[in-house]
Structures are given as structure tokens and as C-alpha cells.
Amino acid sequence: MPGSPCLLCLLAVTFSLVPRTRPLAPQDLMEEEEDETSRPPLPPVLCDYDSCRHLQVPCKELQRAGPRACMCPGLSSPSQPPAPPRLGEVHVVAEDGSAMVHWCAPSSPVHQYWLLLWEDSEATWKGPPLNSTVRRAELKGLKPGGDYVVCVVAANGAGESSVPGTGGEGLERVGGPTFGPCGRLAVPPRPVTLVHTAIGVGTVLALLTCLALVWHFCLRERWGCPHRPASQPAVGL
């Protein structure tokens, strides 16, 4: 066939243009392995963990879920009772007789929290258990004008954190509400109560004034006003 030599030449040129792959030698494989091992590992970063954040996921779970290795703050041994939590801001709502208590987790394994509350020498009230992710809780039923002591307790399998004695003794030793687990909670009187008291006192004073005036005029009508004797003109000698 007359076109066969041209077709063969075309095929030969095409195959000559295709790049030929060279098999990898053992030396090439060693160089690739050295490149991978020579890369410095990424430096670890701190996990996005805040001991004062409400509903904070435990740091161990953040380590497992994160795409990159991160470091957690050090914790004490699980065989020891947890250190006391640190009481934070306490926001009092006098109108509702309630308070929102915040705290920060200790550097210890914690399974649950609860609040302790007492007023003067009354019995201590213990709140319900809260899981380890909780960092705030609400207190209700506070008396207007009352003075309380509130404490946060942490617990794990080895025991519970320490708190000062009931009645508020030992608050100075633990540092008060800034560094310790306890603090004093003063509930101001309700503004509505103050207004009612002012209105009541004003009403009583107005009634007393009216009664005094009525009594005065009644006495005048009954007995009459005393008349001073007319002064006699002096007669000259």
C-alpha cells in the first residue's frame, strides 16, 4: 500500500515524542524518605479551653477532636479531691430575689459541682448537682435585705473540695469572693418595697396632721377661743 510507509513514519515520530518514565531507583526512594523526615513537626498550640467559660467542653475531648495537636493545662491526680473552685461574679436581682453565680474550674479533675448557701446561723442549703461543664447557676428565693454566704463545691471520685465553716467563718482565710470558693452575698431591699414604705409613712403623717387640725377646730367650737381682757386706758392725774 502506498500510504503504509508514511503511516509508519508518523507512528515512529509520535512514539519518539512520548516521554519515557524512568523507574525509581532505591536512591530516589531514600531521598524522598529523607525529605519527609527532615520536615520539622508543627509546634503544639494551647487548646481553646477556658476554665471560666460556661458549658466548656473538657480539654481532653478538644485534643481528640481537633485537627492539630494542642496542649491542655495541667491537672492534679484523679486520686485526690479537687482543689476549690474560684468564685467569680455574683449578679443580684433584687426585684426577683435571685442571684446568678459564676465560677471558674480548678486545676483538678471534676465530675460535678454544687452550691452551698446559708444566712447567719440558719441551716446550710445545698443545691442540686451540676455536671462538670457548668460554670454558672441561679439562686432563687433570696430575702430582700438578706445577707448570705455562698460557696461553690467541686467533687470527683476521691472526694470534694474544702469550704469554710457555716456562718461565714474562715472567709478571710480563703481570700473572699475573688480567689476562694466562697463570698458574701448582700441582697438590697426591693425598690417597690421602699416606695410603698415612703407612701405609707407619708399617708400616716398626713392623717395625723388632719386629725390634729380637726381636733383643734372641734375644741374651738366647743369651748370657744379665750379672749384677752381689754386693756384699760391709763388715766392721768
C-alpha positions in Angstrom: 0.0 0.0 0.0 1.4 3.4 -0.9 0.3 5.1 2.4 1.9 2.5 4.6 5.4 3.9 4.8 4.0 7.4 5.7 1.8 5.9 8.4 4.7 4.0 9.9 6.9 7.2 9.9 4.1 9.1 11.6 3.8 6.4 14.3 7.5 6.4 14.8 7.6 10.1 15.3 4.7 10.0 17.7 6.3 7.4 20.0 9.5 9.2 20.0 7.8 12.3 21.3 6.2 10.5 24.3 8.3 10.9 27.4 9.6 7.7 28.8 9.2 7.1 32.5 12.3 6.1 34.4 11.9 3.5 37.1 12.6 4.8 40.6 15.9 3.7 41.9 16.5 2.8 45.6 18.4 6.1 45.9 15.4 8.1 44.9 13.2 6.4 47.5 15.7 7.2 50.2 15.8 10.8 49.2 12.0 11.1 49.4 12.1 9.5 52.9 14.8 11.9 54.0 12.7 14.9 52.8 9.7 13.7 54.8 11.7 13.1 57.9 13.6 16.3 57.6 10.4 18.4 57.8 10.1 19.9 61.3 6.9 18.9 63.1 4.3 21.6 63.7 4.7 23.2 67.1 1.8 22.4 69.5 -0.6 25.1 70.5 -2.8 25.6 73.5 -6.3 24.1 73.3 -9.2 26.5 73.1 -10.0 25.9 76.8 -11.2 28.5 79.3 -11.8 27.3 82.9 -14.3 30.1 83.4 -16.4 29.5 80.3 -19.9 28.2 80.8 -20.6 24.8 79.2 -16.9 24.4 78.4 -16.0 21.1 76.7 -13.3 19.1 78.6 -9.9 19.7 77.3 -9.2 16.0 76.7 -12.1 16.0 74.2 -10.8 19.0 72.5 -7.5 17.2 72.0 -9.2 14.2 70.4 -11.5 16.3 68.2 -9.0 18.9 66.9 -7.2 18.5 63.6 -4.0 19.7 65.2 -2.3 18.6 68.4 -2.9 21.0 71.3 -1.9 21.2 74.9 -4.1 21.2 78.0 -3.4 22.8 81.3 -2.0 20.5 84.0 -4.4 18.7 86.3 -3.9 17.1 89.7 -4.2 13.4 90.3 -7.7 11.9 90.0 -7.0 10.0 93.2 -7.0 13.3 95.1 -10.0 15.5 96.0 -10.3 18.6 93.7 -8.9 21.9 94.6 -11.6 24.6 95.5 -13.1 26.4 92.5 -12.7 30.2 92.3 -15.9 32.2 92.8 -16.4 34.8 90.1 -19.1 37.5 89.6 -22.3 37.3 91.5 -25.1 39.3 89.9 -28.0 40.0 92.3 -31.5 40.9 91.0 -33.4 42.5 94.0 -36.7 42.6 92.2 -36.8 38.8 91.7 -35.0 37.9 94.9 -32.4 35.9 92.8 -28.7 35.9 92.0 -26.6 34.5 89.2 -23.4 32.9 90.5 -20.3 32.4 88.2 -17.2 30.4 89.0 -14.0 29.0 87.4 -12.9 25.4 87.4 -9.9 24.3 89.5 -6.8 22.6 88.1 -8.2 19.2 89.1 -10.4 16.5 87.6 -14.0 17.4 88.4 -17.2 15.3 88.0 -19.8 17.7 89.3 -20.4 20.9 91.2 -23.0 22.2 93.6 -23.7 25.4 95.6 -23.9 25.9 99.3 -25.9 28.8 100.8 -26.6 29.9 104.3 -27.8 33.1 106.1 -26.4 33.9 109.6 -26.8 30.9 111.8 -29.5 29.2 109.7 -29.1 25.7 108.3 -27.0 25.3 105.1 -28.9 24.9 101.8 -27.3 22.6 99.3 -28.1 23.0 95.6 -28.6 20.2 93.1 -25.5 18.6 91.4 -24.3 20.2 88.2 -22.2 18.5 85.6 -18.5 19.4 85.0 -19.2 21.7 82.1 -21.4 24.1 84.1 -19.8 27.4 85.3 -22.9 29.3 86.4 -26.1 28.7 88.4 -29.0 30.7 89.6 -30.1 31.1 93.2 -33.8 31.9 93.9 -35.9 32.7 96.9 -33.5 35.2 98.4 -34.9 37.6 101.0 -34.8 41.3 100.3 -32.2 42.9 102.6 -30.7 39.5 103.5 -27.0 38.8 104.0 -25.9 35.4 102.7 -22.7 33.3 102.3 -22.4 31.3 99.0 -19.8 28.7 98.2 -19.0 26.5 95.2 -18.0 22.9 95.8 -16.3 20.6 93.3 -16.3 16.8 93.6 -14.8 13.8 91.9 -14.4 10.1 92.8 -11.8 10.9 95.5 -13.9 13.4 97.4 -15.0 17.0 97.4 -13.2 20.4 97.7 -12.9 22.2 101.0 -15.1 25.1 102.1 -15.0 27.3 105.2 -17.4 26.6 108.1 -21.0 27.6 108.1 -21.9 31.0 109.2 -19.1 32.6 107.2 -16.1 31.7 109.4 -12.9 31.5 107.5 -13.8 33.6 104.6 -10.7 35.8 105.2 -8.5 32.7 105.0 -9.7 31.7 101.6 -9.5 35.2 100.2 -13.1 36.1 99.8 -15.0 36.1 96.5 -12.0 36.9 94.3 -9.7 34.0 94.9 -11.6 31.5 97.0 -14.7 29.3 96.6 -16.9 31.5 98.9 -18.2 35.0 99.2 -20.7 37.2 100.9 -24.0 37.9 99.1 -26.0 41.0 100.1 -29.5 41.4 98.7 -30.7 45.0 98.7 -34.3 45.9 99.6 -36.7 45.8 96.7 -37.3 49.3 95.2 -41.0 48.6 95.2 -40.9 48.0 98.9 -39.1 51.3 99.5 -41.7 53.2 97.5 -44.5 51.5 99.4 -42.8 52.4 102.7 -42.4 56.0 101.7 -46.0 56.2 100.6 -47.2 54.6 103.9 -45.2 57.0 106.0 -46.4 60.0 104.1 -50.0 58.8 104.4 -49.7 58.3 108.1 -48.2 61.8 108.6 -51.0 63.4 106.5 -53.7 61.6 108.6 -52.1 62.7 111.8 -51.9 66.3 110.6 -55.6 66.2 109.6 -56.6 64.7 112.9 -54.7 67.4 114.8 -56.4 70.1 112.8 -59.9 68.6 113.3 -59.3 68.2 117.0 -58.1 71.8 117.2 -61.2 73.2 115.4 -63.6 71.0 117.4 -62.1 72.3 120.6 -62.5 75.8 119.4 -66.2 75.2 118.5 -66.9 73.6 121.9 -65.1 75.8 124.3 -64.5 78.9 122.2 -61.4 80.9 122.0 -60.1 82.5 125.1 -60.4 86.3 125.0 -57.9 88.6 126.4 -59.3 91.3 128.7 -59.3 94.7 127.1 -56.6 96.9 128.5 -57.9 100.0 130.3 -56.6 103.3 129.2 -54.4 105.0 131.7 -56.0 108.0 133.5 -53.7 110.8 134.0 -53.6 112.6 137.3 
